[in-house]
Amino acid sequence: MNQLLASEQGKTIMRSLMIAIFCVAAVAAHAQSFSVLYGFPENGTEGYNPYYMNMIQGTDGNLYGTTFSGGAGNVNCDNYTDCGGVVFNITPSGDYTLLYTFCALGDGQGDCPDGRSPEGGVIQASDGNIYGMTYAGGTNDLGTIFRFTPDGTLTTLHSFCNPPYSCNPNDGSGPTGQLLQASNGDLYGVSTGNTLFKITTAGKFTLLYSFPNGTNPQGNLVQIPSGDIYGVTEDGGAYSQGEIFKATLGGKVTTVYSFCAQQGCPDGQHPNSLALGSDGDLYGSTFAGGTDDFGTVFKITTKGKFKFTLVHTFTGFDNGGDDGGNPSAPMTIGSDGNLYGTAQNYGGGGEGGTGAVYAVGAGGYASYGLPTDLCTLAHPLGGLVQSTNGTFFGSDNGTCLIGFSNGLGPFVQPIPTFGEAGTKVVIQGTDLTGATSVTFNGKSASFTVVSATEITTTVPTGATTGPIQVVTPGGTLNSNVQFTVK
């Protein structure tokens, strides 16, 4: 496998379907290419099975992520106890570092107080630490929330508890997705044990809401500038096929859309996650439903009445389609304003294909099939992250980390993406050393260059909603999203 992966480094291919090309004129003007960023050794010693993981870019410029199994010393492991999974980082050029192996504190008999099997990836909070969740392990083997510091220390902040264990209240089990750091500084998440919760960076846990049994909240939460949080449930809703919900920071939950109101579920079934588009609307995908039962892409407005719009229906390989099918990961906004996602299946590579990267914009949809020999398994389950060098990075469903390039150049990324005057903002980028100017929609801001990949600043008084620009010796870099001034 390693020889195969080595031979595939730098391999490029484009297999595209332009269905109502949108502001993809810029995308179509450049060649699209896939490459292998890193191949996990088959013995699992560096981690294995990234599965539904979504990587992030840290303030140091490295990409951070998790694997569901494997880890240091776990040679040819074949059970969860000995394959607890890992936290890792990797440079955009492919230098991989294993940071932590889960279940390292266990006794080999299933006791994993530090957690095991992280599924959704991690986030970097405003304190600079990494936070994430494990699907299992902890005191009750029902999952944990953890903090990982730059010096390599992992602390279990919370162990989930649900029946048959005695808990009061039952706070959930099997957390999935990434945590969300909201504007109040707290971390929010959901568990497949039908709960919505928050936890402070100091470890104070609060159960906010318990969904009806069988609802199965999934994936990542999204906060919009108004302060409300949105998410989805895989099942539940008025027709038991999934829903979109809104939650206040205090935990008041409202269903805003239920899937499958019509026979055949043309709008989709079993949504997985949401993403905030450049137009201020929320976009998501469903794993199934639609005309051919291979899923859909949709959007929903959050201003005024909630308006649901079907953006795309996947045709799937059964009917000769080659636009992808069965997406299971959240989309991410690209620096060109389009949203990018992954689909497990793609018609161009035989039965089930190999999977696809797709893009959604104001005027339509485009997909790019993964090469059949890119990775051993392909069929991506996790989503993408765009590095500030312009390249997208993701994973297949078990063996490697992949890169996708479509000609987009460097940019800067603000965290958070909205706030009032005086709000502290971290600007991530590439080659920021020597920056001479930072502006919010043309309004100059004071700033500090922390490193080549990080600038800290505050929203200046009088700033208005618009792009952030950073002037560096190498040129002017624009933000990938508009910064919303509240």
N, C-alpha and C positions, 0 to 999 in steps of 0.2 A: 504493500500500500504506500509506503513512504517513497518508493521509487516512482510510483505512478503520480503521487502528488507533486514530487519534485519536477517531474517531466511536464506537469500541467501548470507550473508557475508561469505566469505571464500569458497563458493561453487565452485567446480572445475569440469571441463569436458573437454574432448578432442574428437572432431569429425573431423578427418582430412582426407584430400584427398591429396596424394602425387603424383602429376603429374610431372614426370621427376624431381625427387628430385635433388636439386642442392647442393651448399655447405651447404645444409640444413642437412647434416649429423650431424652437431653439434646441430641443432635445434631438430632433430628427436630423439636425445639421451636423451632428457629431456621431462618431461610431460608438456603439455600446459594447462593453467588454466585461467578461467575467474572469475572475482569477481566484486561486486558492490562497488565502491569507495564512492559514495554518491547518495542518492535518494532525488530529489527535492520535498518538500511538495506540495500536490495537490492544495493547495490554492494559490500558486504562490508567497508567501511572501518572499521567498529566491531566487526568480528567477525561470524561467521555459522555456522550449524549447531551449536547447543549439543548436539544428539544425546543421548548417554547420560549427560551431565553431571548431577551432583547438586550443588546449591549448599550452602554452609554459612553460618551467621551468625558473623561475627567478633566479637571482644571490643569493637570500636568500634560495634557495632550494625548495620553494613552486611552485605549478602549478597555472598559471593565465589563466582566460578565461572569456567568456561572455555568457549571455543568451539573446535570442531574445525578450522575454517578461518577465512579472513578476517583482517583486521588493518589497522593504519594504513598508508595508501598503497596498499593492495591493491584498486584500483578494478576492479570486474567481473572479478576473478581467476577462473581456471577450472582451476588445477592446484595440487597440494600445495606446490610449491616457492614459489610466490608467495602462497600462502594458508596460512600457518603456524599460524593460530589465535591466540587471545589469552587473557590473564588479565584479568578485570574485577571491579569491584565495583559495587553498586547499592544505593541506600537503599530501605527498604520503601515509600517514596513514589514511587520510579521515577527518581531522579537517577542516571544511568549514567556510569561513568568507565572508560575503557580504560586498564589499568595496564601491559600489556606485550604486544608482538607477537612471536610466535615466528618463527624463521628470519630475524630482523632482522640477524643476523650473517653470513648466507649470501652467496654470490657469485652467486646467481641461477641456478646450475647444479645445484642439488640438494644443496648443502653447507649443512647446518643444524646446526652444532655445539651450538646451544642447544636443539635439539629442534624438533619440529613435530607438529601434530595432537594436542593433549591431548584425551583422551576422557572421563575419569571425574570431573573436577573436582579440588578441592584440599581440604586440611585446614589448620587453624591449630594448630601444635604449642605445647607449653607454654612455649617460648622466645619466642612471639609472632610467629614467622615463618610464612609460608605455604609448604606443601610439596605437590608434585604430580608427575605423570608425564606424559610425552608418548608417544603410540603409536609414533611414528617419529622420525627425525632422530637427532642425536648422531653419535658417531664412526663407527658402523657402519650408521646409518639404521635402527636397530632399536628406538629409543626411549630415553628418558632419565628420570632422577629429578632434580628441580630444587628449589631453595630460592629464595623470593622475599621480600625484606626490605621493611619499611615505607618505606624510603627509595627503593624502586624498583629495587633491584639484583637481578638474577637470576643465580644460580650453578648450573651443571650439576654435580651431585654424582656422577652415574654414567651411563655410556653402556652399554646392554645389548649383549651379544655372543653370537652363536649361529652355527652353520654357515650359509653356507660360510666365514665368517670363522674365523680361527684363535684359539680362546679356550681357556683352561684354568683353571677349568672353563667350560662353556657355561652362562651364567647367565640366559638367557631372551631374550625378544623380545616386542614389542607389549604392554607392560603396560596393564592396564585397571583401571577402578574407582578408588576413593580409597585412599590409604594409611591405615593404622591406627596411631596412637601407642598402644603397649601400656603396661602399668603399669610396665615397666622403663625407659620413656623412649624406647625404640627404635621405629622406624617399620617396619611390616610390610606386605607386598603380594604380589601374584601377577602372573604374566605369561602370556599365551597361548602363550608358548614353553615352557610346562609347568614353571614353577618357582615355588617359594615362597622369599621372601628377606626379609632385614631390612637396614636401613641406619640408622646413627646420624645425629643432626642435624649432626654434624661431617663426615659423608660416608663413613664406613667401611662398606663393603658386604659382606654375608655371604650366600652362597648356602646356604639351609637344606635344601632338598629339591627333587629333580627327579622330577616325575610321569612316568608312562609316556607315550610319544608318543601324541598324539591325545586326551589327557585334557582339555585346554583349561580350566584353572582360570579363573574369571570373577569380576568384580564385587568387592564389598567384603568384608573380613574383619570378624569380630565377636569381641570378647573378653568372656568372662563373668567374674563375680566370683571363681571358682576360679583364674583366671589363664590357662586354656586359650583357644585361638583356634579359631574355626570358620569354615569357608568352603565353597564348592561348586565343582564342576567341571561344565562344560556337557556334556561327554561323559565317557567313562571309567566306572568303577565295574564291578560284576559283569556288567552287561548293556549296557554301552557307551552308556547314555542319561543319564549324569550321576550324581553322588554328593554326599553331604555328608561332609566330613572334619573331623577334630579335629587340632590341632597344638599341641604344647607350645611354650613360648617358645624352646626350644632346637632346634626343628625336627623332632621326632618326629611323624610323620603317621600317623593311623589312619582308615580308612574306617568311618563309623558308619551309613551308609544308602546303598543303591544303588537307583536308580529303575528302574521298569519290570520288576519281578519277575513280573508277570502279563501275559498277552496283552492288547494294547490299551493298556497303560500307564495304568490308571485313576488311579494316584498321580501321574502327570505325567512329562514328559520335559524335559530340558535346563533345570535350575534356573539362576537368575541371581544371587541374593544372599540373605543372611540378615539378620534384625533381631532384637534382643532385646526381647521383650514385657514388659509390666508384671507378668506372672505368673512371670517368670523363664525361660519357655520360648523357644525360637528359632522364628521364623516366616520363611517364604520363599514364593516363587512359582516356577512353571515356565512356560516359554514355550509348551510344547505338551503333548500328552497329556491325560488326563482323558477323560470320556465322549465329548465332541465334538471333542477334539483342539485346544482353544483354551486349554489350560493349567489350572493348579490353584493353590490356596493351601494350604499345609500348615504344620504345626508339629511340632517334635520336642523331647522333654524331654532335659535334660542331667544330671539327678540320678538316680543309680541306673542302671537299664537304659535304653537309648535307645528311646523309644516314639514311633513316627511316627503322626500323625493327619492325615487329609485334612480340611481345613477348608471348602474350597469348590471346585467345579468350574465353570469358565467355560463358558457355553453358546454364546457366539459368535453372530455375525450370520447365519451360514448357516442356522441352525435357528430364526431369529426371536428369538433371545435379545437382551436389552438390558442385560446385567450386565457387559459388557466382555469382553475376550479378548486373549490373547497378551501378557501382562505381560513386561517386560524389565528392570525396575529394582528396586532394593531398596525395602522399605517403611521408614517412619519412624514412631516412636511419637509420638502426639499428647498434648497436655496433658490430654485426657479419658481417657487410658489405652488408647484404641484405636490400631490400627496403620493407617496410610494409605499407599496405593500408587497407581500409575498403570497403565492398560492401553492398549495401542495402539489397539485396536478397540472399537467400541461400536455396538450394533445400531440405535440410534435415529436415525442420520444417513445412512441409505442403505448401500450396499455398503461394508463395512469401517467405517462410522460415522466418528466423529471422535476417538474415544478417550474414556477415562473416568478419574475419580478414584474409588477405592474405599476402603472402611473395613472393617476386620476387628476384631471384639471377642469377648468371652467367649461371647456368645449368637448370633453369626451374622455376616452380611455385608450391606453396602449399597453401591450404586454411584451415581455422579452423572455423567451424560454431558456432555462438553464441548459448548458451543454450536457449531453448524456454521460460523458466521462469526466465531468468536473469533480465530483465527489462520489464515493462509493454508493451512498444512499440517496443523496439529493433530497427532493420532496421537503422543502423548508417548512417548518412549523412555527419558527420564531420570526420576528419582524426585523426591520432594518434601522440602522442609525447612520446619519450622514456626518462624517468627520468634517471638521472645518477646512480640510484640504480639498473638499469637494466630492470625495469618494464615499459611496455607501458601503456599509459592512453588515453582514448577517451571518447566519449559520444554516447548515443543512440539518436533517433531523437526527444526526448521531455522530458524524465522523469528522467534520471540518468546519472552519470559519471561512467565509467567502467574501470577496469584494465585487462590487458592481460599479462601473464607471460609465458615465454618459456625457462626458465633456464639461461638466460643471466645474467652475474654478473655486478658489478659496473664498471664504466669507467669514463673518463673525456671528457669534450666537449669544444673545443676552439671556441671562438667568436671574430673575424671572423675566417674563415677556410683558408684564404690565405692572403698573404701580403709580403712586402719586409723587409729587415733588419731594425729594429727600429720601426716596426709597433706594436702598443699596442694591447695586446691580453688578453681577460678575459677567464680564465679556470674555468668552472663549474664542480662540482663534489660532492662527498659525503665523509664525514670524512676526510677532507683535513688538519685539524689542525695538526701541527707538521711535515708538509711536509719538506723533506730535499733536494730534488732535482727536477728540471724541465729541461727536455731536448727536443730539437727539432731535431728529427732523430739522436739522439746521441750527439748533440751539446748543452752544458750546457748554461742555461740562468739564469740571475738574476731574482728574483721574490719576491713578497710579499704575504703572506697568510692573506687575508682580513677577512675571516671567515671559518667556517667548510665547507662551500659550494662554496667558491670563492677564486681564486688566480689571481693576476694581474701580467703580465710579458710583455716583449717585445721580438720580434724576434731577436735572437743574430746574430751578424755578422758572416758570414761563414756557417750559417744554410742551409740545403738542404731539399728538399721536402721529407716528411715522417711522421711517427707518432710522437705525443707528448707523453712523459712518465713523470709521477709524482710519486716520491717515497714517501710514507707515512709510519707511524709506523705500519699500517695495511697491507702494501704490496705495490706493484707497480701497478699503474693504467695506462692503455693505452687509447689513444684518440679513439673515435668512427669513426673518419675520418682521412685521411692523411692531414697534413697541407701543403699547396702548397706555396713554397717560390718563389716569382716572381723575 
